[in-house]
Structure formats: C-alpha cells, structure tokens
C-alpha cells in the first residue's frame, strides 16, 4: 500500500521525520503535484493514537518546506502506483485550485461553547414545542453569525458548523496569513468580552486540513 500524507506545491525537500510505523518518507510527482507518501506491506493501517500522531508530525514538518500544502485525511491509502496516479490525476485541476487558495496561509480554529442549557418547560402542545425549538435554532444561528462574520472578514476563506451539540454554538475554521494570526486572536478575545456567557477557544495555527477539497486531499 502507498500511504498519502499530503499534496504539496514547490516542495523543497522531505523532512527528517519518519512516517507511520516508522516508515521512511518518499516523494512522488503526479501531473506536476508533489505527493509525500510511505510504502507499507499491509493493505490498510490500524487507527492507533501513534499512527494518527505520526501522520500529523509528517504534515506539520512539511508546512515550512512547501509553497502550499493540502494535508490528506488520516488513512488515505492506495493499492499501487497506478491507483495513486489515477486518483490524483483525475482531481488535479481541483487540487491546484485548492493549493492556490491555501498558499501562504495557515488554519486557525474556533470553538464557541455556551452555558449548560436549562431544562425546557413542558410545552402545552406539539405546535408550541416546535415553535420553541425553531426560536432557539434561530437565536443560535443569529449568535453564530454575529461571531463568525467579523472573523471571516479577517480570513481568506472560512468554514463553520452551527449548534453541533446543545452547548457547542459554533465550530469554525479560518484561513489566515501567518502575519495576521495575532490580530485574529485579538478579535476573538474582543468577541469573548462582548459575550460574557460564552467561551471562545482559538486553536492553531494548523496546516489547512479544513480547506482540502471535500475535507481531505
């Protein structure tokens, strides 16, 4: 199996780190795109903590060695060179567009957590219950938009998920130039001060995991 870690543009050199199961890294080129891979005897790899960390270490080490980088999702493997070539060549145009978008940027994450929701009062009817749920959903969407939009204005691109759980108001990812990361964090701190009942957690900078086509390369 050929295991894919990332797709890069203008890759200078491979980093001095080992891949999953201590496998050496290798470089492939398909249609002008640099691929960082390792080879394994097995047809699939186990999802262990060490394997996930090894994948992440390789991706992190590639960030400063390429002009643009699309991390692959964990577990992305191909049976042979032909399968790898066909998969990448068939998406080359889309991958180049994604590389152009992430070039010169890092990903900054945001999680907005609210207070533990109170137990809702028993609704007098099914209609009243649905109306109350709709009102809560509209309020959460309004609040998420109020937090997301000023941060998205500081980013080249952004993604967001609203109300994934009762307490998680917003989960977002923002593509930011490294020189603007501190300004982004300051804006997060300002928004948290404006919303004292919410906790805003800013993470990163990370490789641009959230901006690969379809969520992965």
N, C-alpha and C positions, 0 to 999 in steps of 0.2 A: 504494500500500500504506500502511496505517496501522500503525505500529510501536509496540508497547506496552512501556513501561519498568517501570511499577509501578501498583498499585492502592492508593489511599490513603483514609484516613478523616479528615475535617476538615482538608483541605489548605488552608493559609493562602494561599500564593502559589507560583507557579512559580519555581524557582531561576534565577539569572542564569548559566546554562551552556547550551551547545549540545549537541544530540544527535548521533547517528551521522551521518556525512557532513556535519557542521556544520549539520544541520537545526535550525530553531527548535522549541522545545518547545510543545506545545499541551495544552489541558485538555479532557477530555470527561467528561460525567456520565451514568452508566447506573444506573438504579434506586437512586439515592442514593449511588452509589460514585464517587469521583473517579478518573479514569484519566489518566495522563500519557503522552502519545504524541508522535510526529512523523510527518510525511507524506513519502512518497517515491514517485518516479515508477516505480521498478522494482518487480517483483512479489516480489523477495527480495533480501536483502543478503548480501554476502560476509562470511565469518567471518575477519576480519583482526584482528590484535592491536589496532590503533587502534579498530576498531569495538567490540571487547569492552571496551576501556578507556573508550570514550565511554559505553557502556551503564552501566558501573559508576560513572562520575562522576555521571551523572544520578541514579542510585539513591542514592548517598552524599549528594548535595546535597538530596534530598527528606526525609532522615531527620528533620532538625530542624524541618521545615515541616509535619508532619502528626502527628495523634494516634496513628496506627498505619499501618504500611506493609507491603505484600506485594510484594517485587520479582518481576518477571516473569523467566523464563529468557531468556537471550540468543536472539534470532532469532524472537521471538513476534510475528508479523505477521498482518494481516487484509486481505482484499481491498478492503473498503469499510466505510462506517459501519454498514450493516446487519449485516454479518458480525461486526463488533466488538460491536454491541448484542446480537445473539443469543447470542454466546459468553458474554458477561458476565452477561446477564440469566438465562440458564439455570443459572448457578452462583452466583447472588447470595447465596443462603442460606448455602452452604458458605463463600464468601468472607467473609461477615460474621462467621461463627464463627471463621475463621482470623484476621481482624483483631482480634477481641476477645481472642484468645489472645496475640497478639504486642504488643498495646497496652502501651506503656510499657516495653518490653524491647528488648534487643539480643541478637544471636547471638554466642556465644563458641565457637570451635572447639578441638578437641583431637586430636592425633595421638600415638599411643604406638608407639614403634619399639623393637624388641628387637635383640639381637645377631645377627650373621650365623649362621644355623642351621648346625650341623655336618653333615657328610655322614653320613646314616644308615647303620648297619651293614646288611649284606645279610641280609635275613630268611630264616630256614630254610624258610619255606613261605608260600604266599599268605595263609593264615589269620593267621599271625604278623604279616605285613606289614600287613594290615588292622587287626589289634588294636593295633599300634603307632601307626598313623595315627589311630585313634579315641582312643587315650590322649592323643596330642599335641593333638588337637582339643578334648578335654575340659579339658585343662590350660589351653589358651589361652582357652577360654570362661570358666573359673573366674577366671583372672587378669583378663580384660577386665571381668567383673562386679565384681571386687574394686576395680577402679579407677573404673568407671563409676558405681556406685551412690552413693558419697559425694558425687560431683559432681552427679549428677541430683537429689540431695536439696536442693541449693542453687539449683536451676533451676525455672522454671515448667513447662517441658517439655524433653524431650531426645530425641535420636535417636542410634543407634550402629550401627556396622558392625564386625564382628569378623573378624580374620585375612584381610583382603582380599588380602594378599601374605604370603610367609613371614616377613618382618620387621615388617610393619605389624600390631601386635597389636590395636589399637583405633583407630577413627576416630569421633569423636563431635561432636555439635553441641548446644549448651545455650542455652536461652532465659533470659536473666538480666536482672534490673533493673540499670540503669547504676550505681546506688549499691552494688551487690553484686559488681561485676566484680573489684575488688581482692581481696575476700575469696575469690572463686572462684580467682583466680590463686595466692593463698597456699595454698589447699588443694591445688592442682595441684603446687606446689613441695614440700609435705609428702609427697604421694604419691610424687613422684620420689625424695625422700630415703629413703623406705621401700622403694623398689625400685631399688637402685643399678645393676642390669643393664639397666634400661630408660631410654629418653629420652622425656620428655613435653614436647611442644611445644604451647603455648597460643597461639591466634591471635585477633585481633579486638580490640575489638568490631566486628561487622559488621551490616549490615541482615539481617533474618531470612530469608535465602534458603532455609534448610532447612525452614522451617515454613509455607511456602505450600502449599496443597492439591496433592497429587501432586508436590511438589517444585518447583512453579512456579505463578505466578498465571495 
